[in-house]
Amino acid sequence: MRNGALPVPRTPAPARRRKTATKLTSRLSPAAPAFHKLAARAGIPVAMPAALLLMTAVTATAAAAPPTVPANAPGAYAAAVLPSNPEENAFKAILPENSRAMSDSAVTAIQQRLNQARRGGGGRATLGAGAGDVVLWGGGNHRNLSGSDGALNWDGLLTGVHVGADVDLGSNVTTGLSFSWMEGAVDNNTAGSDYDLKILAAHPYIGWRMGEVDLWAAGGYGSGTLDVVSANRIMTSNTINLRTIGVGGNGDLWGTDVANLRIKTEFLSTAMDVDRPGKGPDLTLDATRVRVTMEAGHLYRLSGGGQFRQSLAVGVRIDDGDGRGGSGAEIGAGLRYTQSRLTIALQGRTILEHTGGYEEWGVHGSLRLTPVNGRGLSFTVSPGYGAAATGVEQLWQQGIPAATGTPAAARSRARLNTRLGYGLPLPILGGLLTPYSEYTMGDTVRYSLGMNWQPGALLNLTLSGERRIPTRQIPTNNIQIRGALNF
């Protein structure tokens, strides 16, 4: 029951999520001198363009700002924020860290896509596609988060799925739009309560090249739910909204055709609104982060025509805003494989040490495939929220109950559609034949295998077999033949 009290069975926390197996104990003190020495040898103040100098100045300003809450004393943060309301205190301590991680999840996917589009061997700038060509891409990431302040201890997981499309506007600008479905699960170990966060967000973005510097900017807005299960197993549901602004830049300090050394700077600002009906005033929680990273990369050209690139990065970050601020050191590594129309990338990053007692590690993977005239392998990931499909489309995809008899509240839930196909030309009948498989997750889980035949621009025929598993209903199997006339 939404916005009410509902007893739910106890699910053991170890069965719902796994805590980090290994906690890194490396310290910031030995990493910082090495980082600054490397920057001095590279001559960053001389080689770095004006845009990066400005971003570094923003970083220095944030670093010099006095902390709003003493971070090192046990229990200092919990004592500083309105001790009269334990749930509100927990929200203010935990949710800013999770909102920052969610926004970073989406922005990281965008940055990786822009790197693929704008950079070729050794990090040199190249076009990912011809000017005016639309490129579809998808990615996902997973993170482990935790925080401790003596009086409050928590840990959680965050998973994000991101899909988008962009286009090159000439030789220096790439612009696009991405959609992100993010889901988090948090254990408030101190209070014995559990948080489940779900957000669907849209992020327009742009990347452009100015001389030797690549710059990018992204904004975003998302909406979703925060379900809280208390220690006595009473569940309440809250509506949440997430706003994101991110800007950054990077440039080569040194580079050849197969190797390069780059510096990256970025600024991220997030705001999460929490609507708490019947539980107190609504909350708006703000969080920011500044990051400066040095990355070294090397490219290997394979005999079959593909390319393989590996990278290693070390950096510093400064977190501020609501929740626990502080500074820390990060280390990361990445792999990228490119072959013809296919690009696969994998990145990992972890915090070595954070003065605010915050820990995080995560991995991110992405896939980009550009079919030619509908032929060859194609892959689509499409998240959605609300009744976006027409009544006829809902009837084909989810069945008669979902199209006609489901309450409006149930039809507004989030969903995720995936499709994998391969286009083949038909020499006798003509046209394009595309065998495909689909998976849909939402109010109804749907598995589908089928074939689509498009003999020309006017006609489209589809034969498919499906299995539907509606929520709290009996699964059904069916075979469908569909046709469409385009005019």
N, C-alpha and C positions, 0 to 999 in steps of 0.2 A: 504494500500500500504506500504510494508516494506521499512524502511529507507527513508521514505518520509513524506510529510505533508498531513494529512488526517483529515478533519473536522469530529468530532464525536459528537453525541447528549450528552447533559449534563445529567449525572446521579447523583441525589442528594447523597451526601456522606452518610447521615444517612441510606439510603436504601442499600448501598453497604457494610457497615460495622458498627458495634456497638462499641462505645468507652467504656472503663472500667467504670462500674457503681459506684464502690467504690474505692477510693484511700486510701491506708493504710498510716497512719500518725505516726506509731510507729517509734521511733528514734534508731539509731545505738548505741548511748552512753550507754543506760541501757543494751543493748543486749551484747555488747562486754565484760564487766566485768564478766557477768554470764558465757559466753562462756569460757573465760580463767580460771575462777574458776573451772568449770567442768573439763577442761583439766588437771588442776593441781591436782585435787583430783584423777583423773584416772591414774596419773603417766605416761603421754604420753611420756616424754623424756626417761623413762626407758623401758616402754612396747613396744613402737613403733619400728619396725624393721628398719634396715638401709635404705631400699628402701624408706620408708615413710619419714625418716629423710631427705633424699636427696631432695625429692619433697617439703617438708616443707621449706628447705633452699632456693629452687628456689622461693617459695612464698615470703619469707622474703626479698630476693634480689629485687624482683619486687616491693614489698611494699616500700622499702627504696629508689627506684629510683625517682628522682625529676620529677614531671609532666612536659610534654612538653608544655602544654597550661594551663594557669590559669583557673581553672574549676569553681570557685565560683562567679566570677564577672559577672553580667548580660551582655550578648552579647560578652563575652570575646572570645569564640571560633570562632564565626562568624567573628569577627574583625581580627582574627589571620590567616585566610586562604584565601588568594587571593581574596579580595573584588571586583575585577574587573569582575568576572564571577559568577553571582548569581546561575545559574544552576549547575556549577561545585562545588561551595561552598556547595550547598544543597546535591549533591552526596557525597561529602567528609564527611558531617556531618551525613547523614542518612544511606547510604549504608553499612558502616562498622558495625553498630549496627545490621542491618538486616542479613548481611553475618554471623556474629557471632551467631546470633539466629538460622539461618538455619543449620550451622554446629553443633551447640549444639543440635538441634532437632534430627539430625541423630545419633550423638554420644550417646545421652541419650537413644535412642531405643536400640543401641548396648549394652550399659551398663546394661540395664534392662534385656535383653536377657541373657547376661553372668551371671548375678546374679541368674536368674532362672536355668541356666544350672549347676552352680557351687555351689549353696547353697541349703540346705534343711532346716529342722527345726532349728529355732533359729539362722540361719545364718551359720550353720556348712557346710563345703564343702562336696558335694555329686555330683555324675554324673547325669546330666539330662537325659541321655540315655546310652545305652551300647556303649563301645568303638567301633568306626567304623560306628555307626548308624547315618544317616543323619536326622536332625531335621529341619523342616520348621517352620517359625514363621512370624508373622506380627504385626504391631503396627501403631498407629497414635497419633498425638498430635496437640494441638492448643494453640496459645499464643497471648496475647495482648501486644503491645509494644508502648512506647511513649517517647518523649524527648523534653526538652525545654531549651533554652539558652537565653531567652529575645529577641534576634534578629531572632531566628528560633524556630518554634514550629511545631511538627509533631506527628502523632499517626498512628498506623496500626495494622493489623492482620497477623498472619502467621499460615498456616496449613501444616502439613507434614504427608505423608503416607509412611510407611517403611515395606519392606518385605525382608526376608533373609533365608539363609540355613547355617547350620554349622555342624561340626562333631567333636567328641571327639577323640583326638589322644592319647590313653592311659589314665591314670588316672589324669594327671596334665595339659593337654593342650587342649583347644578348639579353633578351627579356622573356619572362615566362610567368607561369602560375603553377603552384604546387598545392596539393591537398594532403593533409596529415591526419592519421588516426592514431591517437596515443592513449595508452592504458597503463595505469600505475596501481600497484598494490603496496600498502605501507602498514607495518606493524608498529603501533605505539606501545613499546614494551613496558613503559612506565605505568600507563593507565590500563593496559590489557585490551585496548581497542584496536580495530582494524579500519583502514581507509581504502576504498576503491575509487579511483579517478578514471574517468573516460572523457576524452575531448576530441572533437572533429574540428580542424582548423584549415583555413585557406591562407596562402602566403604568396602574394605577388612579389616578384623580385626582378632585379636588373643587375647586369655586370657590364663594365666597360673598361677599356684600356686607354690609359693616358701616358704616352711615352713608354717608359719601362715599368709602369705600375699598373696592376690590375685592381680595380675597385669594385665593390658590390654593395648593394643595399637591399633590404627585405623588410616588409611589414607583414603583420598577420593578425587575424582575429579568429577565435574559436569558441565553441560553446559545448557544454557537456554536463556531467553529473558528478557529484561527490557523495558516495554512500558511506556512512559511518556505522559500524557495528560496535556497540559499547561492550564493556566487560561483562555485563549481565545479558548480552546477546539481544539487545534491542537495536533495531536498525532505523536510521533516519536518512532521508535523502535531501541533498542540497543541490541547487543549480549553480554552476560556475561558468564564468566567462574568462577568456585569456587573451590579452593583447600583447603583441610582440613588435619590437623595433630593433633591427640589427644593421650595423654598418661595419665595413672593414676594408682592408687592402693588403696587398702583398707585392713584393718586388724582388728581383734577383739581385743579390750582392755579388755573385760570381756564377758563371755558367759556361758550359760547353755544349756540344751536340748530345752528349750522353750523361752529363752530370750537372748539378746546380746546387746552389746554396741560397735559400730564400728567407726573408723575414716577413712575418705575418702579424697584423694587428687587427683587433676587432673589439667592438663595443656592443653589448646586448642589454636591452631593457625590457622587463616584463611587468605586467600588472594583472593580478587575478582578482576578480570580483566573486564573492561568495554570498549567495542569497540563502539566508537561514530562517525560513518561516517558522515562527513560534519558538525559536531558540535564542533570540537576541538580535542586536543590530546587525545589518549586513556589513561585510568586511571587504576592504580593498587592500591587497597586499602587494607591495612593490619590491622588486629586486633588480639589481644590475650586476654586470660582470664586465671587466676589462681583461683582455688576454693578449700577451705578446709571445710569439713563438718563433724559434729558429728551426728551419727544416732543411735537411740535406737529402738529395735524391739521386738515384742512379738508374739509367735506362739500359736494358738489354734487348737487342734486336734478335728475334728468333729466325731460324732457317726457313720456317714455313711462312714467313711474312708477318707474323704477329710481333707484338712488343710486350715486354714485361718490365715494370718499374717498381722499385722498392724505395721506401723513404723512412727516415728516422727524425723525430722532432722532439725538442725540449723547450719548455716555456714556463712563464709565470702567469698567475691570474690573481685578480683582486675582486672579491665579492662584497657587495654593499646592499643597503636597503633593509627591508623587514627580514626577520629571521636572523640567523647568525652570520655575520660578515666575517671577513678575514682574508688572508692571502695565502698562496700556496704555490707549489711547483708541480708541473705535469710532465709526463713523458709519453710519447706515442710512436706508433709505427704504422706503415701502410704498404699495401701491395695492390698493383693494378695490372690487369691483362687486357690487351686490345687485339682483336683479330677481325679484320674486315668490318662488318656492321655491328659487331658485338664488343661491349666493354663491361668488364666485371672488376669491381673494386672492393677492397676490404681494409678497414682501418680499426685500430685499437688505441685506447688512451686510458691512463690512470693518473690519479692524484698521488704524488709521492708523499706530500705532507701538507696539512692545512691548519693554520693557526686557530680557526674556529671549530676544530674538532669534527670537520665534515670530511667524509670519505666517498669516493666515487670511482668506478671503473666501468668501461663500456666498450662495445664493438659496434661497428657500422658497416653494412654492406650495401652495394648498389648494383643495378643491372640496367644497361642501356642497349636497346636493339632498334635498328632503323631498317624496316622492310623497304624493298624497292618495288613500287607499283603493286603492292599487295602480295607479292610473291616472297616465298621463304618464311622463316620462323618469325612469329609475332607473339608478344606477351603484353598483357594489360592487367593492371591492378587498379580498381576503382572503388574508393570508399564513398559512402553516402550517408545522409542523415535526413529523416523526414520523408514525406510522401512525394519524392521527386519523380517517380515514374507515373505515366498515365494509367487510367484504370485498365485499359487493354494490356499494357505492358505488365502491370501487376498480375493480371489474370494469367498470362503466359508464364511469368517467372515464379509466382508464389501460390497460384491456385485460387479457386473460388472463395474460400473462407477469408484469405488475406485481402482479396480485392473487394469483397462486399460486406463481410460480417465482422471484421476486426475493428475494435474501437479505435478512435482517432489517436488516443494516447499511445496505444501499442504500435500503430503504424508510424509513429514519429521516432522510433528507435533507430540507432545507427546500424549500418550494414557495410559489408565489404564484398565486392565482386572481383573475381580473378578469371582470366581467360588466357589459354595457351592454344595457338593455332599454327598451321603451316599451309601457305598458299601454293597450289600446284596448277599449272596450265593444263587444260584438257585438249589434246590434239584433235579429237574426232568431234565431240559436241561443241567444243569451243568454250570460251569463258574461263573463269577461275573457280577451282574447287578447293575449299579450305576445311580439312578435318580439324576439329577443335575439342577442347575439354574446358568446362567451366565449374567454378565452385563459388557459391554465394552463402554468406553467413549474415544472419540478421534475425528477424522474427521467424523466418523459415530457413533452415539449412538445405541447400540444393546442390546436388551433384549432377552433371550433365556431360554426355558425350554425343557428338553429332557431326554433321557435314553441312556446309553451306555452299551452294552453287550459284554463281552470278554469271549468267551467260552474256549479259550486257548491262548497260547503264540503267535499263528500265525494269528488270526483273531480278528478284532475289528469292531463292528457295532454300529452306532449311529442314533437314530431317534430324531429329534428336531423340535420345532416350534419357529419361531423368528419374532421379529418386529425390523426393521431398520429405523432409523431417520437420513438420511444424512444431512449434512450442506447445507442449502438453496435448498433442494430438497423435493419431496413428500415422506412421510413415506411409507414403504412397509411391507407386511406380507408374510411369506412363511413357508413351511414345507419341511424339508430336510431329506433324508436318505443317510447316508454316510457309506462307508466301507473301511477298510484298511487291507492289507496283509503284515505281517512282515516277512521278509526273509533276 
